[in-house]
Amino acid sequence: MSVSPRLDTRIPEPERDGREPARDDRPARRVRTRTIVFIGVGTLAFFLALLAVGAVPRLRQQRELAVATQRAQSTAPEVYVIRPEPASDADLSLAATTQAIQDAIIYARTSGYLRKRYVDIGDRVTTGQLLAVIDSPEIDQQLRQAKADLRQSEKGLDLQRANLDLARATLGRYQAADAEGAVAKQAVDQSVAAYRTAEAAVAAAEATVESNRANVQRLQDLTTFERVRAPFAGMVIQRNVDEGALITAGSPTNNTAVAPTSVTGGANGLFEVAKIDTLRVFVNVPQAFAPNVTVGLPVQVTVRGQLMQPVTGTVARTASAFDPGTRTLLTEVDIPNESRRLLPGMFVYVTLTIAPSGTRWRVPATAVIFDGQGTRVAIVGAGNKLHFQPVVLGRDFGASIDVQAGLDGNETIVAQPTLSLQEGRVVTPIESRHASGG
């Protein structure tokens, strides 16, 4: 059996020259390009979906707003209305601070050391009660010296009076002898001069005695000031010294062992005594209400934060002049305080009943419009059309305001006008539950 020769069908390998043969990478590039295109299209579709989700509700809201605006323009808005009422008595509440009806800061009238203190803050004292004793040995020594000087001057006065008696007797004898011509004229003149000199010496001695006596009295008064006493019955509300403290006469600042907060200010003097059975309150009444504030007007005093009945007081006096800086009238109100429920320095509210003055109308404060065109109120007129009526305002009570001019009392007034209300607009009035203007 014969074997035919086998053909070699293998492709001969190219000769290697040290470099790889070039590969065809176009399919990979096409794959990457399609991937990028797909990603871009997906991102664009995502953003278009978000835009559609956000724009559709916004367009719907705009259509609803346009429909609501058209409906609001075509529908008459509803407004609460009230009618003005004649002005009547009103309560005016003003802030104030209570003060003791009588208050005194006690200073030292003599210098020394505080030997004994008998009272402290919160103690009740009576008129003339001993509060403290000041030890002042210098004043005591000066008093003894002044008494000795007084006794010496009194003895000197006695001596001068004796010399005056002698000069008077000598002058009498010389004058008798001169009548008989038995003595020289010069001797008579000398006796007259001696008598007058004795009279002058007596007068000088008397003046010295009076001076020494006044000095003794002054020092005796100073020694009485060593015992500090209460000037009136009341309560000690400030005590600034302790036993052993150095006291300086008349000093408002050098007598403080401690520095408490006083009702009347900083720590001053030795003690502060206040009478609180009756309190007084100073109130600054605005000029618009001042004509109604008269002496004897009853007032109510209340304390915020305390559940107690208001205390009734009366207007005791007014300053009868306005403060040019605040245009207010200083008014004093006296409050009985036998129970001592109120204390000096408390923040209180004083309520005065103010009577109406003249013919006026009263409307809520919310009904008045304040703008560049002045003060006006919105009136619902014929056909339920709005009209902005200028008015002249009177007294302002906070929640309500008096109208002096511009109303006749028959108007229907919008209780709370808004910026959307315009002149001539048709509205639907609704009677307010609180139709009162006060």
Secondary structure, 3 states (H helix, E strand, C coil): CCCCCCCCCCCCCCCCCCCCCCCCCHHHHHHHHHHHHHHHHHHHHHHHHHHHHHHHHHHHHHHHHHHHHHHHHHCCCEEEEECCEECCCEEEEEEEEEEEEEEEEECCCCCEEEEEECCCCCCEECCCCEEEEEECHHHHHHHHHHHHHHHHHHHHHHHHHHHHHHHHHHHHHHHHHHHCCCCCHHHHHHHHHHHHHHHHHHHHHHHHHHHHHHHHHHHHHHHHCCEEECCCCEEEEEECCCCCCEECCCCCCCCCCCCCCECCECCCCCEEEEEEEEEEEEEEEECCCHHHCCCCCEEEEECCCCCCCCEEEEEEEEEEEEECCCCEEEEEEEEECCCCCCCCCCEEEEEEEECCCCCCEEEEHHHEEEECCEEEEEEECHHHEEEEEECEEEEECCCEEEEEECCCCCCCEECCCCCCCCCCCECEEEECCCCCCC
